[in-house]
Each structure stands twice: as C-alpha cells, then as structure tokens.
Amino acid sequence: MISGGPIAAGTTRNSQKAYVREVINKVGESSKHSKSKMMLEFGDPDLEGLKFTQDDPLVITPVIGNSHVMRVLVDNGASVDYLFHDTFIRMGYNNSQLTPSDTPIYGFNHVECKVEGAIQLPITIREEPREAMQMLNFQVLPIEDMDVRENDELRGKPAKDLVPIPFDSLDPEKVTYIEASLDKPLKGQMLNVDPTRKVVQQKKRTYAPDRLEAIKQEVEKLLEAGFIKKVQFLEWLANPVMVKKANGKWRVCIDFSDLNDACPKDYYPTED
C-alpha cells in the first residue's frame, strides 16, 4: 500500500485551520443541486453471473492527458495517485512541467520514496458511447523507489544461455527465450490444480460457419507450429470464445474460468 503524499488540508498549520473552518461553515448548508427522486436498488438478480469473492487486482486502460496508458492499477487503499517517472517521460512530458512536492510518500516497504514532482492531468475512462473525465493530481515517482527488494542480489537475472522459441511460424521475429540448460521435460508448465475440485468438461457449443472456419484455421496453425497437440483422453475441456477484431477478423480465445477457479492463487510466489 502507498501512504503519505499531499492532503486536502495542506501541510502548514494555517492551511489546516482554514480547511477546518471551511468544512465547519459548510455543515448544515442545503445543497443547491436538484435532488433526483429516482431510487437505485440492487437485488439478487443483479448478482447472477458474478463470481465471489472479487479479490483480483483491478487494472484499467484509461487516457491520461493525450496518452493511452495500457495498464493502470486501481488501488483504493493508496493515499495518492502516482505515475512512474519513465512513464511520465514516454507520455511526452518533461521535468520542467512538474511542480515541487516536498510531502513524503512511503512505498510498499514503508521506506520514504523520492518524489520528482507533481502534475495535474485529466484522466478519461470511456466505453462507447459513454465516457467520464476527471482532473487528478499525480505524484511522479522513480520506479526504483517502489521496488520492495532492497538488495539487488534478490532480483531475478536472465540465464546466460538462452534458446529462442518462436510464437508464429509466419513471423519469425515473434519469439520468447528459455534457458538452454533445462532438461526437455522441464521446458513446460504445470498447473497447481486443487485435487479436491471436480473436473469440468464443458458441453460442445455450436458455432456459425464463419466462426467455425476461423477456429479450424487457428487450430491448424497451432498444430503446425507444435504449440498444441491432440489428446485422446482429456480431463478439463473448455470451448473456444470468439472475439471480433477491429479489422473484422476473429480472435480465438479459450474460456479457462472453470480451470482458473480450481487453481489456488499464490499472491506471494517464491522461487523453487
């Protein structure tokens, strides 16, 4: 959790007294805005289709200033809104646009972080045809100060001998790397499935001809690349989920929700 940072009352004694007087004067004042008589109520039918408990991180893709920021963590326990300094620079801003900020901020390891400065930027969250915009005061922090690992030796280091593994046979530049010294059986992935959970095999769905053709092409491509293989006696079975791309083509996804529910989450993974 991030703590500290500027507060509404300010940091000086006089500004805090003025803030208290302002709050006291507003108590009891009638609102000048018209009040709606419409009541919003949520019942059991609104909970259908939701899975509890919802304790996963909430990550959104808003527009901050004029830039699309791909991953923004929404943490309602943090006391400030902050940007990493390298993200701030990639958005096209520079340090001359920052205002000084001398209020201390404490990171995940409860150590005081260096603040480069503060800047006020609009943040827009949209989902056509609706959108909402709000001005926020961002504290700009260097990413190094937010790392809870105090010793550089604890940070992961890449292996010396790496072997490229292609993702797409049509695009040889799309590769990932694994350590060359790994034994062949270890070059894979294991799922930590709860043995007490019941295996789920979804019923076969029917697809429109265009979607079915897209699924066949995707399966043939993955088979040719050696990314998947045929299995005769399977345990878990999930149907493809088709998502329309911006160019009109289909993206083939897999509904792993049942399998994910059966895998215990490890919020603090450690090295084996």
One Martini backbone bead per residue (centre of mass of N, CA, C, O) as a GRO file, in nm:
protein
  272
    1MET     BB    1   0.098   0.035   0.020
    2ILE     BB    2   0.031   0.372  -0.030
    3SER     BB    3   0.167   0.650   0.152
    4GLY     BB    4   0.091   0.969   0.184
    5GLY     BB    5   0.112   1.283   0.086
    6PRO     BB    6  -0.104   1.495  -0.012
    7ILE     BB    7  -0.350   1.711   0.133
    8ALA     BB    8  -0.628   1.907   0.154
    9ALA     BB    9  -0.513   2.084   0.411
   10GLY     BB   10  -0.222   2.058   0.403
   11THR     BB   11   0.097   2.136   0.581
   12THR     BB   12   0.007   2.375   0.731
   13ARG     BB   13  -0.142   2.523   0.995
   14ASN     BB   14  -0.315   2.738   0.848
   15SER     BB   15  -0.443   2.549   0.629
   16GLN     BB   16  -0.583   2.361   0.834
   17LYS     BB   17  -0.763   2.574   0.969
   18ALA     BB   18  -0.909   2.666   0.708
   19TYR     BB   19  -1.031   2.391   0.644
   20VAL     BB   20  -1.202   2.360   0.900
   21ARG     BB   21  -1.374   2.616   0.859
   22GLU     BB   22  -1.496   2.529   0.586
   23VAL     BB   23  -1.639   2.275   0.688
   24ILE     BB   24  -1.812   2.406   0.914
   25ASN     BB   25  -1.968   2.609   0.724
   26LYS     BB   26  -2.102   2.365   0.542
   27VAL     BB   27  -2.258   2.274   0.768
   28GLY     BB   28  -2.609   2.269   0.687
   29GLU     BB   29  -2.612   2.318   0.402
   30SER     BB   30  -2.787   2.346   0.128
   31SER     BB   31  -2.835   2.210  -0.165
   32LYS     BB   32  -2.829   2.339  -0.506
   33HIS     BB   33  -2.897   2.074  -0.609
   34SER     BB   34  -3.087   1.868  -0.765
   35LYS     BB   35  -3.303   1.614  -0.660
   36SER     BB   36  -3.345   1.287  -0.705
   37LYS     BB   37  -3.619   1.037  -0.699
   38MET     BB   38  -3.445   0.817  -0.788
   39MET     BB   39  -3.402   0.472  -0.731
   40LEU     BB   40  -3.131   0.258  -0.645
   41GLU     BB   41  -3.140  -0.098  -0.692
   42PHE     BB   42  -3.009  -0.415  -0.556
   43GLY     BB   43  -3.032  -0.754  -0.629
   44ASP     BB   44  -3.006  -1.087  -0.687
   45PRO     BB   45  -3.019  -1.068  -1.006
   46ASP     BB   46  -2.745  -0.891  -1.019
   47LEU     BB   47  -2.558  -1.155  -0.926
   48GLU     BB   48  -2.570  -1.288  -1.182
   49GLY     BB   49  -2.254  -1.417  -1.297
   50LEU     BB   50  -2.104  -1.383  -1.034
   51LYS     BB   51  -1.785  -1.399  -0.866
   52PHE     BB   52  -1.680  -1.518  -0.552
   53THR     BB   53  -1.435  -1.341  -0.456
   54GLN     BB   54  -1.334  -0.999  -0.537
   55ASP     BB   55  -0.961  -1.003  -0.529
   56ASP     BB   56  -0.869  -0.884  -0.781
   57PRO     BB   57  -0.702  -0.694  -0.973
   58LEU     BB   58  -0.749  -0.359  -1.099
   59VAL     BB   59  -0.721  -0.306  -1.452
   60ILE     BB   60  -0.673  -0.026  -1.666
   61THR     BB   61  -0.743   0.180  -1.982
   62PRO     BB   62  -0.664   0.494  -2.000
   63VAL     BB   63  -0.666   0.852  -2.044
   64ILE     BB   64  -0.368   1.046  -2.010
   65GLY     BB   65  -0.426   1.312  -2.141
   66ASN     BB   66  -0.294   1.195  -2.467
   67SER     BB   67  -0.260   0.900  -2.335
   68HIS     BB   68  -0.239   0.556  -2.358
   69VAL     BB   69  -0.269   0.355  -2.075
   70MET     BB   70  -0.252   0.017  -2.041
   71ARG     BB   71  -0.161   0.012  -1.715
   72VAL     BB   72  -0.384   0.055  -1.431
   73LEU     BB   73  -0.383   0.058  -1.091
   74VAL     BB   74  -0.649   0.000  -0.865
   75ASP     BB   75  -0.603   0.156  -0.537
   76ASN     BB   76  -0.802   0.218  -0.252
   77GLY     BB   77  -0.544   0.226  -0.036
   78ALA     BB   78  -0.428   0.465  -0.158
   79SER     BB   79  -0.332   0.816  -0.106
   80VAL     BB   80  -0.228   0.829  -0.410
   81ASP     BB   81  -0.147   0.955  -0.731
   82TYR     BB   82   0.073   0.781  -0.961
   83LEU     BB   83   0.379   0.814  -1.153
   84PHE     BB   84   0.610   0.704  -1.344
   85HIS     BB   85   0.878   0.855  -1.481
   86ASP     BB   86   0.900   0.693  -1.750
   87THR     BB   87   0.603   0.737  -1.826
   88PHE     BB   88   0.607   1.046  -1.824
   89ILE     BB   89   0.813   1.069  -2.059
   90ARG     BB   90   0.656   0.892  -2.276
   91MET     BB   91   0.412   1.110  -2.277
   92GLY     BB   92   0.586   1.401  -2.332
   93TYR     BB   93   0.718   1.493  -2.078
   94ASN     BB   94   0.878   1.712  -1.834
   95ASN     BB   95   1.034   1.843  -1.553
   96SER     BB   96   0.936   2.147  -1.604
   97GLN     BB   97   0.616   2.057  -1.541
   98LEU     BB   98   0.685   2.037  -1.251
   99THR     BB   99   0.591   2.048  -0.919
  100PRO     BB  100   0.674   2.084  -0.617
  101SER     BB  101   0.724   1.803  -0.368
  102ASP     BB  102   0.762   1.760   0.002
  103THR     BB  103   0.586   1.518   0.046
  104PRO     BB  104   0.586   1.224   0.182
  105ILE     BB  105   0.640   0.885   0.053
  106TYR     BB  106   0.526   0.545   0.101
  107GLY     BB  107   0.590   0.235   0.028
  108PHE     BB  108   0.572  -0.108   0.049
  109ASN     BB  109   0.839  -0.088   0.257
  110HIS     BB  110   0.813   0.188   0.431
  111VAL     BB  111   0.980   0.378   0.245
  112GLU     BB  112   1.097   0.661   0.150
  113CYS     BB  113   1.018   0.849  -0.136
  114LYS     BB  114   1.105   0.994  -0.421
  115VAL     BB  115   0.997   1.312  -0.550
  116GLU     BB  116   0.988   1.479  -0.850
  117GLY     BB  117   0.670   1.558  -0.858
  118ALA     BB  118   0.387   1.747  -0.981
  119ILE     BB  119   0.073   1.680  -1.170
  120GLN     BB  120  -0.199   1.791  -1.372
  121LEU     BB  121  -0.438   1.552  -1.506
  122PRO     BB  122  -0.636   1.407  -1.732
  123ILE     BB  123  -0.884   1.144  -1.690
  124THR     BB  124  -1.008   0.891  -1.919
  125ILE     BB  125  -1.313   0.696  -1.925
  126ARG     BB  126  -1.416   0.463  -2.181
  127GLU     BB  127  -1.745   0.347  -2.324
  128GLU     BB  128  -1.916   0.315  -2.569
  129PRO     BB  129  -2.093   0.621  -2.540
  130ARG     BB  130  -1.920   0.655  -2.276
  131GLU     BB  131  -1.777   0.910  -2.048
  132ALA     BB  132  -1.505   1.005  -1.815
  133MET     BB  133  -1.377   1.303  -1.645
  134GLN     BB  134  -1.069   1.372  -1.449
  135MET     BB  135  -0.888   1.557  -1.226
  136LEU     BB  136  -0.544   1.486  -1.138
  137ASN     BB  137  -0.294   1.445  -0.886
  138PHE     BB  138   0.030   1.365  -0.967
  139GLN     BB  139   0.287   1.160  -0.857
  140VAL     BB  140   0.631   1.150  -0.933
  141LEU     BB  141   0.807   0.839  -0.959
  142PRO     BB  142   1.055   0.630  -0.915
  143ILE     BB  143   1.065   0.290  -0.969
  144GLU     BB  144   1.292   0.209  -0.768
  145ASP     BB  145   1.138   0.306  -0.498
  146MET     BB  146   0.903   0.065  -0.537
  147ASP     BB  147   1.101  -0.153  -0.466
  148VAL     BB  148   1.108  -0.409  -0.220
  149ARG     BB  149   1.393  -0.480  -0.313
  150GLU     BB  150   1.693  -0.399  -0.149
  151ASN     BB  151   1.847  -0.627  -0.302
  152ASP     BB  152   1.998  -0.697  -0.602
  153GLU     BB  153   2.032  -1.013  -0.555
  154LEU     BB  154   1.705  -1.066  -0.555
  155ARG     BB  155   1.702  -1.027  -0.844
  156GLY     BB  156   1.629  -1.125  -1.140
  157LYS     BB  157   1.818  -1.325  -1.377
  158PRO     BB  158   1.927  -1.403  -1.665
  159ALA     BB  159   2.025  -1.633  -1.855
  160LYS     BB  160   2.296  -1.700  -2.047
  161ASP     BB  161   2.156  -1.947  -2.200
  162LEU     BB  162   1.951  -1.894  -2.482
  163VAL     BB  163   1.642  -2.002  -2.639
  164PRO     BB  164   1.455  -1.965  -2.910
  165ILE     BB  165   1.089  -1.934  -2.928
  166PRO     BB  166   0.843  -1.955  -3.142
  167PHE     BB  167   0.514  -1.835  -3.210
  168ASP     BB  168   0.534  -1.772  -3.534
  169SER     BB  169   0.586  -1.899  -3.848
  170LEU     BB  170   0.522  -1.617  -4.006
  171ASP     BB  171   0.689  -1.474  -3.749
  172PRO     BB  172   1.018  -1.491  -3.649
  173GLU     BB  173   1.026  -1.239  -3.436
  174LYS     BB  174   0.832  -1.409  -3.255
  175VAL     BB  175   0.978  -1.451  -2.939
  176THR     BB  176   1.112  -1.662  -2.688
  177TYR     BB  177   1.294  -1.745  -2.379
  178ILE     BB  178   1.508  -2.014  -2.277
  179GLU     BB  179   1.688  -2.229  -2.108
  180ALA     BB  180   1.927  -2.448  -2.235
  181SER     BB  181   1.980  -2.636  -1.963
  182LEU     BB  182   1.716  -2.756  -1.981
  183ASP     BB  183   1.525  -3.002  -1.961
  184LYS     BB  184   1.280  -3.114  -2.155
  185PRO     BB  185   1.057  -3.173  -1.930
  186LEU     BB  186   1.092  -2.864  -1.812
  187LYS     BB  187   0.977  -2.731  -2.089
  188GLY     BB  188   0.717  -2.617  -1.916
  189GLN     BB  189   0.385  -2.653  -1.759
  190MET     BB  190   0.224  -2.628  -1.440
  191LEU     BB  191  -0.071  -2.702  -1.260
  192ASN     BB  192  -0.231  -2.595  -0.953
  193VAL     BB  193  -0.452  -2.825  -0.878
  194ASP     BB  194  -0.722  -2.896  -0.700
  195PRO     BB  195  -0.802  -3.221  -0.602
  196THR     BB  196  -1.105  -3.147  -0.486
  197ARG     BB  197  -1.185  -3.066  -0.762
  198LYS     BB  198  -1.397  -3.073  -1.017
  199VAL     BB  199  -1.414  -3.177  -1.325
  200VAL     BB  200  -1.453  -2.979  -1.626
  201GLN     BB  201  -1.685  -3.042  -1.907
  202GLN     BB  202  -1.781  -2.887  -2.161
  203LYS     BB  203  -2.011  -2.836  -2.378
  204LYS     BB  204  -2.076  -2.839  -2.696
  205ARG     BB  205  -2.060  -2.593  -2.930
  206THR     BB  206  -2.213  -2.386  -3.161
  207TYR     BB  207  -2.118  -2.248  -3.484
  208ALA     BB  208  -2.071  -2.044  -3.709
  209PRO     BB  209  -1.916  -2.075  -4.007
  210ASP     BB  210  -1.704  -1.843  -3.967
  211ARG     BB  211  -1.608  -1.935  -3.685
  212LEU     BB  212  -1.532  -2.227  -3.753
  213GLU     BB  213  -1.311  -2.152  -3.961
  214ALA     BB  214  -1.131  -1.992  -3.761
  215ILE     BB  215  -1.075  -2.232  -3.572
  216LYS     BB  216  -0.941  -2.422  -3.775
  217GLN     BB  217  -0.706  -2.236  -3.853
  218GLU     BB  218  -0.586  -2.205  -3.567
  219VAL     BB  219  -0.534  -2.504  -3.509
  220GLU     BB  220  -0.348  -2.560  -3.753
  221LYS     BB  221  -0.132  -2.351  -3.673
  222LEU     BB  222  -0.061  -2.477  -3.390
  223LEU     BB  223   0.015  -2.757  -3.495
  224GLU     BB  224   0.243  -2.669  -3.689
  225ALA     BB  225   0.408  -2.522  -3.445
  226GLY     BB  226   0.380  -2.714  -3.177
  227PHE     BB  227   0.185  -2.589  -2.943
  228ILE     BB  228  -0.003  -2.831  -2.999
  229LYS     BB  229  -0.203  -3.133  -2.918
  230LYS     BB  230  -0.340  -3.430  -2.931
  231VAL     BB  231  -0.609  -3.565  -2.717
  232GLN     BB  232  -0.784  -3.843  -2.608
  233PHE     BB  233  -0.751  -3.823  -2.280
  234LEU     BB  234  -0.929  -3.600  -2.109
  235GLU     BB  235  -1.028  -3.359  -1.863
  236TRP     BB  236  -1.026  -3.072  -1.950
  237LEU     BB  237  -1.300  -2.865  -2.098
  238ALA     BB  238  -1.301  -2.600  -2.345
  239ASN     BB  239  -1.432  -2.342  -2.516
  240PRO     BB  240  -1.438  -2.133  -2.756
  241VAL     BB  241  -1.383  -1.772  -2.791
  242MET     BB  242  -1.522  -1.517  -2.982
  243VAL     BB  243  -1.346  -1.224  -3.113
  244LYS     BB  244  -1.373  -0.918  -3.246
  245LYS     BB  245  -1.197  -0.739  -3.452
  246ALA     BB  246  -1.123  -0.438  -3.601
  247ASN     BB  247  -1.078  -0.592  -3.897
  248GLY     BB  248  -1.314  -0.841  -3.876
  249LYS     BB  249  -1.179  -1.056  -3.740
  250TRP     BB  250  -1.096  -1.348  -3.556
  251ARG     BB  251  -1.059  -1.429  -3.212
  252VAL     BB  252  -0.913  -1.699  -3.035
  253CYS     BB  253  -1.044  -1.822  -2.737
  254ILE     BB  254  -1.036  -1.937  -2.389
  255ASP     BB  255  -1.237  -2.082  -2.133
  256PHE     BB  256  -1.070  -2.074  -1.802
  257SER     BB  257  -1.256  -2.037  -1.547
  258ASP     BB  258  -1.273  -2.322  -1.421
  259LEU     BB  259  -0.964  -2.368  -1.392
  260ASN     BB  260  -0.900  -2.115  -1.223
  261ASP     BB  261  -1.080  -2.194  -0.977
  262ALA     BB  262  -0.894  -2.466  -0.924
  263CYS     BB  263  -0.657  -2.259  -0.879
  264PRO     BB  264  -0.459  -2.159  -0.654
  265LYS     BB  265  -0.361  -1.859  -0.525
  266ASP     BB  266  -0.037  -1.685  -0.546
  267TYR     BB  267   0.061  -1.379  -0.404
  268TYR     BB  268   0.360  -1.516  -0.295
  269PRO     BB  269   0.589  -1.600  -0.481
  270THR     BB  270   0.849  -1.846  -0.498
  271GLU     BB  271   1.136  -1.989  -0.528
  272ASP     BB  272   1.243  -2.325  -0.598
   0.00000   0.00000   0.00000
